Amino acid sequence: ETNARRAVDRGYVQVLLTIYVDWHRHDSRHRYMLIRKGVLQCIKSVTNIKLGRKAFIDANGMKILYNTSQECLAVRTLDPLVNTSSLIMRKCFPKNRLPLPTIKSAFHFQLPVIPASGPVAQLYNLPPDVDDVVDESDDNDDAETESEIETENDDDKDQHFKNDDIETDINKLKPRQELGRPIEELKMYEHFFPELSENFQECDLVSKEPKPFVPDTNLSGPIVVPTAGEE
């Protein structure tokens, strides 16, 4: 932004346009397309600020880029020049007022329910001859914001962005293991699910030696489900 202001103050916008036109006229075989694109990139960087856009328009840059782009349309390899020129012209073109006396549609449809307040009610309550078109012809803040976002996106490619909203505490990221039922009601299932009450920290989980199988004498009898009926 500092370099863009310096370029505007020293009149470099007109110089850049003159250089681009000179390369456009003499590079008839299109061997130095990258140099021509580099000049356009400089103009694009200068027009990121409001003063740069004004200097570009005052230097008749809109007509210059439009005419040179028309001459480049026949050559497919010059599409990057046309695209960059289109971005610059679209960014610098001043906002014009809508050619309408009102934003109301020419066809009117009666709503079944009109709210008592809000933008819809205000629109329906306006007299027919009131000019309700917002005039933003001199406001280029949106274009300036768009260019700033574009510049920030280019800078983010080279720098690692740290998001402060990302939680880094492991304890907070662990899910809370809460039982859906009290532990007292789950004791009746200890016979089928010993992990509910057994302390596995005392077990030797690291040992690779297989433990001898000891048949459980409690399994010799019939298995009774506690929640089953008497039948």
N, C-alpha and C positions, 0 to 999 in steps of 0.2 A: 504494500500500500504506500509506503514511503517512496519507493522508486517510481510508482505510478504518479504520485503528486509531483515529484521532481521532474518527471518527463513532461507533464502538462505545463508546469511553470516555465520550463525552458523551450517550449514549443516543439517538442520532439514528435508529437502526434502527426503534424504536417510532414515532418521529415520522414517518418516511417511510411506514410502513405506514398510519398514521392519515391522512396526506395522500392516499395512493392510494385508500383506502376512501372518503374524502370526495369526491374527484373522481368515483369510480365511482358514487356515489349521486346526485350532483347533475347529472352530465353525461348526462342522460337521452336527449338527441338525438345524442350521440356526436360533438359538434363539436370537442372538444378531446382527441381521441385521442392526438395527439402529446405533449401535456403528460402524460397518463397513462403513455404509454410512456417518457417521460423520467424519471418517478419510478421506474418499474420498472428502468430502466437504472442509476439510482443504487443501488437495492437490490442489483442484480446485481453492481455494482462492489464494494460493501461485503462481499458474501458471497464474494469471491474469497479471503479469508483465513479461517483456521480460527476466529478469534474472531468474525468477522462471521457465519459460519454458525451458531455457537452462540447468538449474540445473536438471530439471526433465528428460531431454533427456540424460544428462551425467550420471545420476543414473540408467540408463536402465529402466526407468519407463514405456516407451512405451511397451516393451516386457512383463514387469510384469503385467500391467493392461490388456494387450491383452490375456495373458494366463489365468489369473484369470477370465476374462469375459467369455472365452470359457468354463470354468468349471461351470460357473453359468447359462449358457443358459438352462440347463435341468430343472432347478427349476424356476417355474413361479414367486414365491414370491421374487426372487432375481432380478427381472427386474429393480428396482431402482438402484441397484449397476451397472448393465450393462449399463444403460442409462447414469449415471454419469461418468462412466469410458469412455464411447464413447465420451462424451463431452470433457473430459480432453484430450484424444488422438487426437481428431479432432482439438482441439485448439493448441496443442503443436506440431503437425506434421509439419515439415518444408515444405515450398512451393517448389515444384519441377518444373522444366522447362517442357513445353509441348514437347512431343516427336515428334515434327514436325519441319522441316526446315523453314517453312513459314506458315503464317496464311491464305494464299490464298487457295481457294478451288481447289480440283483436277479437277473439271469441270469448264471451263471458259465459260462465257456467255457475249457476246458483248453488252454493254449497248447502247441504241439508242442515249442517250445524256450523255456525260461525262463532269462534271463541270470543269472549268478551274483551280479552286483551291479547297482546302479542303482535308479531309482524303481520299475520294474516288479517287481523282486525284492523290494523292501521292501514293496510293496503286497500281494504274494502271501504274504509271510512273516508278516504281521500276524495276531494272533489274531482270531477273529470278533467278540469283544466289545470291541475297542479302538476308541475314538473317534478317527478320523483326519481329521475335518473341522476345518480351520483356522479359528479364530474371529477374525475381523477386524472385529467390530462397532464397536470404538472407534477404528479406524484410518481416518482420512480423508485420508491422504497422497496417495492416487491422485487424489482429487477436487481437492486443492490443486494437485497437479502439472498436472492438466488445465486448471485455470483459469489457472495461470501461463503455460502454453503458449499458451492462447487470448489472453492479454494480450500476450504477446510477438509473436504473429502480427499483432495489430492495430497494434503499434508498428512492425513491419517494413514496413507499407504506406506509412508516412510517411518512413521513413529508408532510405537505400541501404545494404544489407548487403554488407560486404566479406568475401569468402571467401578465407581465407589458403591454402587448398589449391589454388587455381587458379595454374597456372604462367604466369608473365609473361615469362620469358626467351625471346627469339626464337630464340636459338641452340639452346636445348634443345628447342624445339618443331619445329625443322626435321627432316624425316626423314633418316635416314642413308642415303646412296646408295651401297650396297655392291653390287659385281658378284657375280653368282652363280658366275662362273667366272673364273679368273685372266686377266689382260690378255694374257699370252703366247698362250693358247689362242684368244683372240678376234682376233688379228692376221690370221688367214687370211680374216676376213670384212671386212677394210678396203675391199676392192674394192666391196662392196655397201653397206657402212655406213661412209662416210668420217667420220661424226661420232665414231667411236670414237677416232680419233687426230688429227683436224684441230683446230687451235686457232682457234675462232671469234672470239676477242677481236681478232684482227688483221683481220677482215673489216669492211667498211663496211656495217653493217646499217641505218644511218640514211639512207643515200642512197636517194632515190626514183628515180633514173635507172636504167632497165633496162640490165643488162650485156649486151654482145654475146655471142651464142651461138657458142662455139668447139667444133666437134665433136672428141670425144676419139678419137684414133687407136687407143687401146687397145681400143675397143669394136668395131673392125672384125673382129676374129677371133672365134672361138667362145668362149662363156662356159663356163668349166670350174668346176664346184662342187667345192671341195676335199674335201668329205666323201663324194662320190659314188664308186661302185664303178668298176672298170676297164671294165666293159661299157658 
